Amino acid sequence: MQKNILVIYYTQTGQLEDIVKNIAQPFEDKKDEYKVTYYNIQLRKDFPFPWPSDVFFNTFPESYLQIPSEILPPPEEVLNTKFDLILFGYQVWYLTPSIPIISFLKSGFAADILKNTPVVTISATRNMWMLSQEKLKVYLKNFEAKLVGNIALVDRRDNYTSVLTILRWMTTGQKEKSGILPAAGVSDEEINGAGKYGNIIEKHFENNDLANLQPDLVKNGAVEIRAFLVRVEKVGNKIFTIWSNLIINKKEKRPLLIKFFKVYLMAAIWIISPIVLIFHILLAPILWKKRQKQKEYLQGINLK
């Protein structure tokens, strides 16, 4: 009997769709054993791409506070099938799973689809996904889903170069290299090679050995932890909590506050972040053991 594999994702640029389909390919190659179903989450009112700058920054408070939008119902095939494994692809917006993903998770459909089902999460981000994954783990736990693996593909460029390339990509639609700036996003090499993770997942699934899947994925480069970025995320979450609540609660001043937030965010990236990096380097010998434990935890799939 065929096993049912569901691939859930939302994408604007097509990058995440390419990644999840490459990861699902080993299952597609065994059509006698597996039936693969794709579910592309669709909002009733979708976001634009490329993003007008004002629209992108205006999504901040709803993104960070996990305020959902209305989604279109999943296809009947998705709603009426019990799946044996789910590959769950998601993006990160403002250190949080994107509004379309949150909208699915809060829609009422997610609980029935995910309950008691093994899930492998797959993210494609600029570089900060760690604490967003922690937020997603809470949803999966509440749905009684079984998180068995995580793959986090990122832009391998340095933090500051990737800021410039991602802003160019989001606001103009240009991912390709231009001038002195390299291409944005996850590299084509990693996207095209993502099938290796699918092979690992399929092997463990076939052998009923999903309990040992994540260490195998980590060993093969599926999760890279940069301690400095974890620190930046922790600081960012504290600051975003203040800004998002301020903007939501001061509705009449929202346009002005969004402009101030945009200025603050750019200052934080280019001025505050380098200061955090200096302290991160200076404290490295003292905090080495703590950071090693943190790395091992974030590479895993358990929830504290």
N, C-alpha and C positions, 0 to 999 in steps of 0.2 A: 504494500500500500504506500502511495506517495505521502511524504511529509510536507506540510504546508509551511512555507517561509514567507513572512511579511516584511516588506521594506517600507518604512515610514520616513518621510523627509519633507522639508520645505526648502525651496531654493529660489533665488532671484536671478543669479548670474549663470546657473547651470553647473557651477563647480561642485557643489555637494551632490548633485544628481549623478555626475560622472563618477564621483568617488564611491557612492553607495552601490551603483550598478557594477562597477569594477569589483567591489568586494563581494557582491552577490553572484558574480559570474561563475565561480566554481559550482554553485548550486544549479545555475542555469544549464551548465554543461552536463548535468546528470538528470535529464528530464524524466527518466524512468523512476527516479528516486524522490525527486522534489518538484513541487509546484510553487513557483515564485510569484508573488503578487506585489505590485507596487502601489503605494498610496501616497500621492503628493498632496499634502495638506493645502487646502485652498480657502482663503478668506473671502467672505462675501464682498468686502471692499479691500482690495489688495493694496500694498504699498508700491510706490513707483520705483522704477530703476531705469536709468541712473537716478540717484536721489537729488532733488533740489536741496541745497544746504539747509534752508530753514525747516524743511520737512524732516530731514534726518535728525536734527537736534531737537525738534519738537516731539519726537517719539520717546525722548529720554525718560520722563517721569513714568509713563505707562509701561515702558520696557522694564525699568528697574523695579517698580512696584508690582510687577506681574499682573497688570490689569489687562484682561483678555479682550479681544475683538470677536465678532461672530464669524464662525467658520461654516462652510458648506458641509452638509452631512457626508461622511465617508460613503463610498460605493457599497451597495448591498452585499457584494461579494466579500468585502472586508468585514462588514457587520455580522454576516451570517456564517463565517468560517472560524473554526477553532484552530489557531495557528500553533505550530510546534516550536517555532523560533521567530523572534522579531529582531530585525536590524533597524535601529532607530537613529536616523541622521538628523543632526540639529546644528544651528548656528548660534553664536553668542552675540547679543546686542547689549551693550552697557553692562558687562559683567554678569549677564543673566541669560538664560535660554530665551531666544527671540520671541517676540509677541505672537507670531503664528504658532510656535511650539507651545507656548503657555496657553494660547487659546484652545489648542487641541486638548491639552492636559486638563483644562478646566471646563471642557465642553460637555462632559457627561458620557461621551463616546469612549474616551480613553480608558476608563475604568474597566469596561467590559472587554475591550480589545487586549489590554495588557495583563489582566489578572491571571495569576498562576502560570505565566508564560516566561520562558527564558528570554532575556533581552540583552543585546549587545549595543551599547551606545557608540555613536560615531560622530565626532565633531570636526569641522573644518573652520579654523579661526585664524585671526592674525597671530596671536600668541597667548592670550590670556583666557583660559577656559577652565582652570582648576576649580575655582569656587562656584562657577556656574554649574559644573558637574555635581558639586555637593548639593546644590539646590534641586537639580534633576533627580538625584538619588532619593530625596525626600518624597517626591511624587511617586516614584516607582515603588518605594517601600509602602506608601499609603495605599497603592493599588494592589499590593501583594504580588507585584511582578518580581521576577527573579533576575536581578542584574548579574550576568555571568561574564561580561567582558566590556572593555572600553578601549576605543581607538581615538586618539586625538592628533589629527594632522594639522600642522601649523606652517605659517610663513617662517622659514629658517633665517631670514635676514635679521639684522640687529633691530632693536626696538624702535629706533628713531627712523631708520630707513623705511621700515614697514608702515609707520604712521603716514609718511608721505605717499607711499604707493597705494595704500588702502584708501586714502582720501581721494586720490586721483581716480581710482577705480570706481568708487561709490558715486562720485559727483559727475564723472564724464563717461563712465562705462568702459574706459580704456584699461585693460589689464596688462597689455603688452609693454615691454620695455620702451622707454622714450627718454632721449637725452642721457643724462647720467643716472637716471632712476631705473632700477631693474624691474622685471615683471612683478606684479602684485600677487598675493595669495599663495596657496600651496603650489609648489613647483609642479610642472607638467610631469616630471620624472616620478614624483611621488604619487600623483593622481593615477598615472598609467600603471604604476607598480602596486597599486592598492590591492590588486587581486591576490597578492601573497597573503594578506590578512584573511581574505575569504577562504583560501586553502587551509589555513590554520583553523579557522572556525569550523569549516566543513569536516575536517579530520576529527576534531574533538566532538562535534555533534554526532557524527557517524559512529564513533566509538563510545558514545554515551559517557564522555569524560569532560563535560563542561566545567566541572569543579576545578580543573587544572588549566582552563583556557587562558585566563588572564596572565599568569606567569609566562606562558609561551608567547603571547602577544607582546608583552613587555620585552622579552628577550630578543624579539625580532624588530624592535624599534617603534612599536605602536604608540608609546607614551614617553614623551620627554618632559622632565620637570626642570624648570629654571627657578632656583630658589629666589632670586631677585624679583622675578615677576610675581611669585606668590606673595611676597611682601607688598609689592605695588597693588596687587588685587585686594589685599586685606585693608590697606589704607584707602583704596578707592571705594570699597564697599561702605566704609564709615562715612566718607564724604558724600557719596551718592545718596545715602540714606537721608542726610540733612537736606541736600539740594532737591531731591525728588519730592519730599514731603512739603518743602517750602513752596515749590512751584504748584503742586496739586492743591494746596490749601489757600493759595493766593491767586485765585482764578482771574481776578480783574487785572493782576499785574503779570500774568503769565508771559505775554510777548516780551516784556522788558526783562523778566527773570531768565528767560531762555537765552536772550542775548548775553546777559551777564554770565550764565553758565557756560556758554560757548567760549567766551574769553577766558574764564577760569580753567576750563578743560585744556585749552591750548597751553596756558601758563603751567598747569600741572605737568603736562607731558614734557615741556621743554625746559622748565626751571626746577620744579619740585622733584620730578623723577630723577634727574641726575644727582640731586642732593641725597635722595634715598639710596641711590646706587653707591655713593661714597661711603655712607654709614654701613651699608650691607657688606662692602669689601672689608672695612675696618673691623667689623665684628665677626668676620668669618671664622677665625680660630676659636673664638669663645662659643659660637653657636653651631659649630660643625655637627656635633652629635644630634642636636635638636633638629637641624635641617635634614640630616640623613633619615631620621624617623619620619619627618614630614614628607620627604620624597617617597619613602616606601609606602606610606599611607595613600598618598595621592596617586601613585601608580596602580594602586589596587582598586577594589570594587566595593569594599565594605563602607558602611556609614557609621561615623562615630555616634 
